[in-house]
Amino acid sequence: TGIDLNPRQLDGEPINDIIQQHVGHLTDLRDLLQSRDTLGLADVLTYEWPGVLDRWQQLICEMITWIEQEDKTDE
């Protein structure tokens, strides 16, 4: 049936908001690549993306936990 993300939060922030932030980061990255802005790309990857990737990893780990919990309730 799927997992309803609407009530879910990570560190008090709605999951849907976090996902939208990640979409924004990916869009920014795409734009830098398309414009061939190597300096901007280097800055973003050096200073912003380590935190973005840490947050993404937190989200994925939390989602794995929810899926495992959902599987246990389905048994």
N, CA, C and O atoms as a DFTB+ gen file, in Angstrom:
300 C
 N C O
     1  1       0.810      -1.207       0.000
     2  2       0.000       0.000       0.000
     3  2       0.846       1.260       0.000
     4  3       0.345       2.338      -0.321
     5  1       2.095       1.147       0.347
     6  2       2.950       2.333       0.363
     7  2       3.029       2.966       1.737
     8  3       2.273       2.616       2.643
     9  1       3.935       3.884       1.876
    10  2       4.139       4.595       3.137
    11  2       3.759       6.047       2.922
    12  3       4.258       6.703       2.007
    13  1       2.872       6.543       3.772
    14  2       2.445       7.941       3.696
    15  2       3.541       8.818       4.294
    16  3       3.811       8.751       5.493
    17  1       4.163       9.633       3.464
    18  2       5.251      10.495       3.934
    19  2       4.750      11.788       4.570
    20  3       5.509      12.468       5.260
    21  1       3.494      12.134       4.348
    22  2       2.972      13.415       4.849
    23  2       3.165      13.613       6.350
    24  3       3.584      14.699       6.752
    25  1       2.885      12.626       7.200
    26  2       3.077      12.874       8.635
    27  2       4.516      12.665       9.114
    28  3       4.833      12.959      10.267
    29  1       5.369      12.170       8.252
    30  2       6.744      11.826       8.651
    31  2       7.629      13.064       8.729
    32  3       7.481      14.019       7.966
    33  1       8.569      13.006       9.699
    34  2       9.521      14.101       9.880
    35  2      10.911      13.530      10.134
    36  3      11.068      12.391      10.572
    37  1      11.897      14.343       9.850
    38  2      13.283      14.016      10.157
    39  2      13.859      15.213      10.893
    40  3      13.951      16.309      10.339
    41  1      14.243      15.001      12.131
    42  2      14.741      16.092      12.980
    43  2      13.744      17.247      13.046
    44  3      14.134      18.415      13.044
    45  1      12.450      16.912      13.105
    46  2      11.408      17.925      13.244
    47  2      11.009      18.624      11.962
    48  3      10.166      19.521      11.985
    49  1      11.598      18.233      10.842
    50  2      11.290      18.863       9.556
    51  2      10.496      17.879       8.698
    52  3      10.876      16.713       8.587
    53  1       9.405      18.332       8.092
    54  2       8.604      17.431       7.255
    55  2       9.431      16.816       6.125
    56  3      10.211      17.498       5.460
    57  1       9.243      15.522       5.929
    58  2       9.988      14.798       4.901
    59  2       9.769      15.401       3.519
    60  3      10.711      15.527       2.736
    61  1       8.537      15.769       3.221
    62  2       8.265      16.347       1.902
    63  2       9.066      17.624       1.669
    64  3       9.489      17.892       0.544
    65  1       9.278      18.415       2.722
    66  2      10.101      19.626       2.597
    67  2      11.559      19.268       2.304
    68  3      12.218      19.908       1.485
    69  1      12.046      18.238       2.986
    70  2      13.432      17.806       2.780
    71  2      13.617      17.304       1.349
    72  3      14.618      17.607       0.700
    73  1      12.649      16.539       0.868
    74  2      12.727      16.033      -0.503
    75  2      12.743      17.191      -1.491
    76  3      13.503      17.167      -2.459
    77  1      11.915      18.202      -1.259
    78  2      11.895      19.361      -2.156
    79  2      13.217      20.123      -2.120
    80  3      13.662      20.646      -3.142
    81  1      13.842      20.186      -0.951
    82  2      15.156      20.825      -0.856
    83  2      16.178      20.071      -1.713
    84  3      16.994      20.679      -2.407
    85  1      16.117      18.738      -1.652
    86  2      17.048      17.931      -2.446
    87  2      16.791      18.099      -3.937
    88  3      17.731      18.137      -4.730
    89  1      15.536      18.198      -4.317
    90  2      15.209      18.461      -5.721
    91  2      15.827      19.797      -6.139
    92  3      16.376      19.915      -7.234
    93  1      15.735      20.796      -5.270
    94  2      16.331      22.103      -5.553
    95  2      17.840      22.023      -5.721
    96  3      18.401      22.648      -6.620
    97  1      18.502      21.251      -4.853
    98  2      19.955      21.087      -4.965
    99  2      20.332      20.406      -6.278
   100  3      21.292      20.803      -6.939
   101  1      19.570      19.379      -6.649
   102  2      19.851      18.687      -7.912
   103  2      19.605      19.596      -9.113
   104  3      20.351      19.557     -10.091
   105  1      18.562      20.410      -9.036
   106  2      18.268      21.361     -10.114
   107  2      19.395      22.376     -10.254
   108  3      19.825      22.688     -11.365
   109  1      19.873      22.891      -9.117
   110  2      20.995      23.839      -9.144
   111  2      22.241      23.199      -9.759
   112  3      22.945      23.820     -10.555
   113  1      22.498      21.955      -9.379
   114  2      23.648      21.237      -9.917
   115  2      23.514      21.056     -11.431
   116  3      24.473      21.263     -12.173
   117  1      22.329      20.672     -11.877
   118  2      22.077      20.527     -13.315
   119  2      22.319      21.839     -14.049
   120  3      22.943      21.866     -15.110
   121  1      21.815      22.933     -13.466
   122  2      21.978      24.242     -14.102
   123  2      23.452      24.625     -14.235
   124  3      23.871      25.160     -15.261
   125  1      24.229      24.350     -13.194
   126  2      25.665      24.648     -13.248
   127  2      26.359      23.810     -14.320
   128  3      27.223      24.303     -15.045
   129  1      25.973      22.545     -14.410
   130  2      26.562      21.679     -15.429
   131  2      26.193      22.146     -16.836
   132  3      27.037      22.182     -17.731
   133  1      24.930      22.500     -17.017
   134  2      24.483      22.937     -18.340
   135  2      25.133      24.247     -18.766
   136  3      25.408      24.457     -19.947
   137  1      25.375      25.124     -17.797
   138  2      25.989      26.411     -18.133
   139  2      27.519      26.330     -18.172
   140  3      28.196      27.318     -18.456
   141  1      28.045      25.146     -17.885
   142  2      29.496      24.911     -17.882
   143  2      30.231      25.850     -16.922
   144  3      31.348      26.295     -17.186
   145  1      29.570      26.133     -15.808
   146  2      30.146      27.002     -14.779
   147  2      31.007      26.147     -13.845
   148  3      30.562      25.734     -12.773
   149  1      32.230      25.894     -14.266
   150  2      33.088      24.998     -13.496
   151  2      33.485      25.574     -12.137
   152  3      33.633      24.829     -11.168
   153  1      33.655      26.877     -12.062
   154  2      33.997      27.497     -10.782
   155  2      32.824      27.399      -9.812
   156  3      33.003      27.033      -8.650
   157  1      31.636      27.723     -10.287
   158  2      30.441      27.601      -9.452
   159  2      30.205      26.166      -9.035
   160  3      29.842      25.897      -7.890
   161  1      30.409      25.249      -9.954
   162  2      30.241      23.828      -9.673
   163  2      31.225      23.371      -8.602
   164  3      30.856      22.653      -7.673
   165  1      32.477      23.793      -8.741
   166  2      33.495      23.431      -7.749
   167  2      33.128      23.970      -6.371
   168  3      33.263      23.262      -5.374
   169  1      32.667      25.213      -6.307
   170  2      32.273      25.803      -5.025
   171  2      31.115      25.044      -4.392
   172  3      31.149      24.716      -3.206
   173  1      30.090      24.766      -5.193
   174  2      28.904      24.074      -4.673
   175  2      29.272      22.679      -4.181
   176  3      28.865      22.268      -3.094
   177  1      30.042      21.957      -4.987
   178  2      30.412      20.597      -4.596
   179  2      31.326      20.575      -3.373
   180  3      31.267      19.649      -2.564
   181  1      32.162      21.589      -3.243
   182  2      33.086      21.641      -2.111
   183  2      32.406      22.074      -0.819
   184  3      32.633      21.478       0.234
   185  1      31.573      23.109      -0.894
   186  2      31.058      23.722       0.321
   187  2      29.623      23.339       0.674
   188  3      29.277      23.302       1.854
   189  1      28.789      23.058      -0.308
   190  2      27.387      22.757      -0.024
   191  2      27.082      21.263      -0.024
   192  3      26.341      20.773       0.828
   193  1      27.655      20.549      -0.979
   194  2      27.246      19.166      -1.171
   195  2      27.634      18.206      -0.056
   196  3      26.905      17.233       0.141
   197  1      28.714      18.392       0.687
   198  2      28.949      17.461       1.795
   199  2      27.770      17.433       2.781
   200  3      27.359      16.362       3.226
   201  1      27.236      18.598       3.117
   202  2      26.071      18.652       4.000
   203  2      24.818      18.095       3.350
   204  3      24.012      17.429       3.999
   205  1      24.662      18.374       2.062
   206  2      23.511      17.852       1.316
   207  2      23.547      16.328       1.325
   208  3      22.525      15.683       1.562
   209  1      24.710      15.756       1.070
   210  2      24.832      14.302       1.034
   211  2      24.639      13.680       2.406
   212  3      24.064      12.597       2.516
   213  1      25.112      14.350       3.462
   214  2      24.875      13.857       4.821
   215  2      23.384      13.814       5.121
   216  3      22.880      12.842       5.684
   217  1      22.692      14.867       4.744
   218  2      21.241      14.945       4.976
   219  2      20.506      13.884       4.158
   220  3      19.566      13.257       4.646
   221  1      20.938      13.687       2.915
   222  2      20.340      12.673       2.056
   223  2      20.522      11.283       2.680
   224  3      19.595      10.472       2.677
   225  1      21.721      11.014       3.215
   226  2      21.981       9.726       3.851
   227  2      21.076       9.537       5.071
   228  3      20.551       8.445       5.287
   229  1      20.893      10.586       5.864
   230  2      19.980      10.510       7.008
   231  2      18.580      10.136       6.553
   232  3      17.931       9.273       7.143
   233  1      18.125      10.791       5.502
   234  2      16.785      10.549       4.983
   235  2      16.638       9.110       4.504
   236  3      15.649       8.451       4.826
   237  1      17.602       8.617       3.745
   238  2      17.541       7.247       3.230
   239  2      17.541       6.240       4.382
   240  3      16.764       5.286       4.364
   241  1      18.390       6.440       5.367
   242  2      18.432       5.532       6.519
   243  2      17.101       5.524       7.264
   244  3      16.623       4.468       7.679
   245  1      16.513       6.688       7.432
   246  2      15.220       6.785       8.113
   247  2      14.129       6.088       7.302
   248  3      13.270       5.410       7.865
   249  1      14.165       6.252       5.996
   250  2      13.166       5.603       5.144
   251  2      13.320       4.081       5.183
   252  3      12.322       3.361       5.167
   253  1      14.545       3.590       5.234
   254  2      14.775       2.148       5.365
   255  2      14.151       1.642       6.656
   256  3      13.519       0.585       6.670
   257  1      14.323       2.388       7.736
   258  2      13.723       2.015       9.020
   259  2      12.209       1.950       8.907
   260  3      11.596       1.000       9.395
   261  1      11.595       2.942       8.273
   262  2      10.139       2.941       8.113
   263  2       9.665       1.746       7.304
   264  3       8.649       1.131       7.628
   265  1      10.407       1.416       6.245
   266  2      10.035       0.276       5.402
   267  2      10.128      -1.016       6.202
   268  3       9.240      -1.865       6.122
   269  1      11.199      -1.165       6.971
   270  2      11.351      -2.365       7.801
   271  2      10.231      -2.464       8.824
   272  3       9.702      -3.551       9.054
   273  1       9.862      -1.349       9.440
   274  2       8.762      -1.346      10.402
   275  2       7.447      -1.700       9.721
   276  3       6.636      -2.441      10.276
   277  1       7.238      -1.178       8.533
   278  2       6.016      -1.452       7.776
   279  2       5.940      -2.930       7.413
   280  3       4.869      -3.534       7.470
   281  1       7.080      -3.512       7.038
   282  2       7.120      -4.939       6.708
   283  2       6.750      -5.791       7.912
   284  3       6.060      -6.800       7.768
   285  1       7.204      -5.396       9.105
   286  2       6.892      -6.153      10.319
   287  2       5.406      -6.103      10.636
   288  3       4.844      -7.092      11.105
   289  1       4.765      -4.972      10.388
   290  2       3.329      -4.859      10.677
   291  2       2.493      -5.596       9.643
   292  3       1.346      -5.950       9.915
   293  1       3.053      -5.833       8.451
   294  2       2.330      -6.553       7.401
   295  2       2.361      -8.064       7.605
   296  3       1.563      -8.786       7.007
   297  1       3.278      -8.548       8.445
   298  2       3.424     -10.003       8.634
   299  2       2.298     -10.598       9.394
   300  3       2.283     -11.807       9.629
